[in-house]
Amino acid sequence: MSSAAPATRSLVIERELPHAPEKIWRALTSGPLMAQWLMNNDFLPLLGHKFQFRATPMPQWNGVIDCEVLLRLEQSGFRPDDERNYQSASFGWPRFLANLERLTAGPDC
């Protein structure tokens, strides 16, 4: 009798975000900003900090900077009996990333 774990699959989404890397990093590592594009949370950027999500709704200078950031998100470990969760993530992550893009395009990030 085999005790091998069932095969799992991953969901990978890549999106280019044409905003300053500092803004994107802030939006990815600040709990209050994460709440604006993803969901409410108790996130702290501390090694080993366990957090939970709770679902609910540069100085001016003369010059030009073109910046392109590629965000690669991978959620893995979906088992064959996790089809509903996989479909939910497939639908949800693009929406969350669109929220991230709107947030980082604005002045509040």
N, C-alpha and C positions, 0 to 999 in steps of 0.2 A: 504494500500500500504506500503510495507516494504522499509525502507531507509537504510537497512544494507549494509555495504561495501562488495564488492565481495571478495571471498576468495582469499588469496594470497599464494604463496609458496616461499620457500627459497632454495638457493643453498649452500651446505656445502661441503667444501674441507678440508681434513686434510692431512698434509704432514710432515713427520719426516725430519728435517734438521740436519745433523750431523756436525754442525759447532758451533763455540763458540757463546753462547747467546749474547755476546756483539756485535759481527759482525752482527748477524741477527737483533738485536734491532737497530743498526745504519742504516742498510739497510731499515728498516721499518719506521724510523723517520727522515731521512735526505732527503730533497728534491732532491739534486743532485744525491744521490745514488738511490732514488726511480725512477728517470728518466732513470737510466741505466737498471732497471729490469722491470719497469712497463710502465710509460710514462712521458713526460715532465709535470711539475706541478709548482705551487707556494706555496707548502706546507711549513708550519712552525709549529713546535711542541709547539704551544701555545693554551691554553684553549680558545675555542670560535673562533679561527681563521678559517675563511671559505676559502677553497682553491678549485682550479680547476685543473683537469687533461687536458693536451693538447696532443692528440695522435700524435706521430711521432716515426719515428724510435728511543799478550801478550809478555813482554820481555823474551828473551831466558833464560831458566833455565833447570836444570836436573830433569826430572820427566815426568809423563804421566797423561794426563787428558782425559777422555772419556766423551763426552758430547752429549746428544741427546735432541733436542728441537722439540716439536710438535707444529706446527703452525696450528691453526684452523681458517679458513676463512668462514664467513657466509654472504651472500648477500641476503637480504630478501625483501619482498614486491612486488614480481612479480605477477601481476594480470592476470586473464585468457586471456586477450587480449594482454599480453606482451610476447607471446610465442617466438617471434623473439629475443627479448632482453634476455630472459632466455636461449635460445639456444646459443646466442652469448657469454653470460657470462660462460655457461657450457664449451664452446670451449676455451674461452680466458683465464680464470683464471688458468687452468693447465699450459698453455704456460707461463703466467706471473710468476707463481711460479717456473717453471723450470729456467726462467731467474734469479729469486732471488737466487735459489740454486747455479747457476753458479757464480753469483756475490759474494756470501758469501764464496764460495770455493776459490776465488782468493785473491791476496794480496792487492787489491785496496779498500777493504771494512774495 
